Amino acid sequence: MADAAHQGTKWIMRAGYGARGVIYIIVGGLALTAALRGGDAKGTKGALATLQNEPMGLTLLWCIAAGLGAYMIWRLVDAVLDLEDHGTDLKGIFARLCTAATGVIHGAIGLSVAGLARGGAADDSSARDWTAQIMQMPLGPYLVALVAAVFLSAGIYYAHKGLTGSYRTHLSTAPFTQRAQPVLTFGLVVHGAMLALVGMSLGFAAWHTDPSDAGGIGQVLETLRALAWGRFLLAGAGLGLLGFAVYNLVEAAYRVIPHISGPNVPTLADQTA
């Protein structure tokens, strides 16, 4: 019974990371296309909305929504059962709370994707909209500043994970994972930079109490294109987001879960030690 539950957990995890991989293939691909051929660079929701009028697009949206729901379940189960051995000290509890929080966030994104699958509209100004709503609450600018700090911290975390190679500790050794390491590193660093820039835009919005300063990934991509050598920066961002898509797909196939995979599975970190 335990083995069946473990196998179920692994497939839920794989569906979750797979869904994230598909999302960033679409976002990164559209950003790269915008750099090469023109057109708008889109954020997550705007990019996924392009599927609404494609053959099998609604089916794919439902699959992505289900995958993000699976990712939420995986992260919550991981946090509660401590499947990755974070421990029960202060650092471990904080890591598990962050794990649970990422699950809830992706579950919310999954609901948004399900709305697109039901025919809802994508609004590229959604970051500004919810920022404006929060600012109307008591202590609203401080709450926006807190969200900004979360995005900035997440960006630093992902960039640090890529630059230090700490992701290698939970990826099993295989010919593909060994060859893919430069792509995984690049993808993590670029994704971290994107999140940090989103956090900075929210920080400016909180500082100026002006929701129009807030922006999501789509706004960050458009800002990059407006800079000197903007098309090259946008192309680099697109390639980086495609690299992050590869990272998620590699996680889906090769992630090592200590309480499920066992303690003796060789990882990339063992190869580079």
Disulfide bonds with the S-S distance in Angstrom:
none
